[in-house]
Amino acid sequence: MLLAVVALVWIVGLGIYLHRKFADALYYAAKIGGPKGYPLIGNALRFVNKTPADFFLAISDVIKESGKCFRLWLGPDLLIIVTDAKVAEGLLNSPKFIEKSAEYDYIRPWLGEGLLTSGDKKWFTFRKIITPTFHFKILDEFVEIFDQQSNIFIDQLKPKAESGESFDVFPMVTLCALDVICESAMGTKVNAQKNSDSDYVKAVKEISFIIHVRMYDVFSRYNFLFNMSSYRRRQDKALKILHGFTNSVIQSRRATIAQQGNKKADDPDNEVGVRKKIAFLDMLLQATIDGRPLTDLEIRQEVDTFVFEGHDTTTSAISFLLYRLSKHPDVQQKAYDEIVSVIGDDRRSPMNLTQLNELRYLELVIKETLRLYPSVPFFGRKILETSKIEGRTIPAGTSVVVVPFFMGRDPEYFDDPLEFRPERFDVESSAEKTNPYRYIPFSAGPRNCIGQKFAMAEIKSLISKVLRNYVVLPPEGGHSQEESFIAEMILRPTYGIPIRLRERK
């Protein structure tokens, strides 16, 4: 009898707790609407045992069913999915909603509280510190790194061009982008293109894979289940290598700066950088918060953030751009002609930032590629207190997820959305100006991508070097396979990016 009473009290107590915890969420979520769910598990069954590609298709199906703003329950987690430009604007443009959603927790073991994942006061402070890093005068010095690594990339591609066989370019672009960002961020070469089996390169691949698993595996989303899996042990092993490498670079460069005495990082005679180049790390080592230098941990988090954000996103953009150039020889020829008009037909001549900025048609091609294949397919924000966004009440604790992939393919926002037409971004009829929140490949508002100019210059540099040396061709048999995507933190092709190359005569 006593056990029955205790059990009854426990059940009633649990019911009261759950009602208090979820009453507002259930009430407001019902007003927003969404696909039919079930008690306790919500809509989770629609996403269980899905491959990454199937998961993306499942999201696509729900968007078709439920419209441009709807709720999803993944167990107790409430998500609001948004492809409505006005709702996206209300969310992203407000300084009130800068806290990243729970999905970013999967990156925190690697990045800690860096610029991508931090919120509130710390984010504002570090955004202010880091913004000058992307000043055009500093950016111009990174261009030399872009060019040097592009030359290595061209050399790596030569055997592919000589064989004439189809190959997946995505892994090769990944290694090039990793070389660029590591040298730019840390002033240290990791030689990923020439040594893809190094411990650091393999650790980057491993941690990226684990992050992606947690994005689509419903059970791995929960720490207590993840911590019991083999993925947790693999993550710990990769993090030991990643954090150890970054820490060693920080300590080494901090010691070198100390030996340099009072010389500044931008002193032409300073030996800290590579020649006159200034690494992102050097600027952080010189930075202060209220007069105190940054700790090694704070610096490591920002450097690791730069590496994470800077290699995966540009890899996605460059790879899909090469895919589209292979499908559209007219666009490729026009881009090549523009490059020659700016730099001439010398295959190896470096381009400076001014020349890269003159590649206006290539910029249109990049923008059109990012409309169809945004490197970051979604942005998430966590609502800390119950708020209204475009007339909708969003309860506290909700993750609001904006999905630019589907916005870029919405016929209401872009005419003939699946047609690849770079001219839609020209000055006269710019698709960006109609409603800038319909096209947000670099996010928007206070938390927009701080490195978008860096990324644009890097993409232009690499693509211009590729096109000066090779003609990009479709794979043997053409692009017969239907497009398929894996959408986690970064948009990836399910089956790679198969192309062929022919050396220019």
Protein Blocks (a to p, Z undefined) as FASTA:
>chain_A
ZZmmmmmmmmmmmmmmmmmmmmmmmmmmmmnopadddehklmmmmmgoiafklmmmmmmm
mmmmnojbdcddehjbccdddfbfklmmmmmmpmklmcccfklmmmmmmnmpafklmgcj
llmmmmmmmmmmmgfklmmmmmmmmmmmmmmmmmmmmmmmmnopacdfklmmmmmmmmmm
mmmmnopaehlmmmmmbfklmmmmmmmmmmmmmmmmmklmpmklmmmpmklmmmmmmmmm
mmmmmmmmmmmmmmmmmmnomacfklmklckbghjbccfklmmmmpceehiacdfklmmm
mmmmmmmmmmmmmmmmmmmmmmmmmmmmmlmmmmmmmmmmmnojafkbccdfklmmmmmm
lmmmmmmmmmmmgfblbdcdddfbdcdeehiacdehiacdddfklmmmgmklpghklbcc
fklmmmklgcklmpmmlpcfkggajllcfklmmmmmmmmmmmmmmmmmpccdddehijfb
ccdddddfbccdfklpaddddddZZ
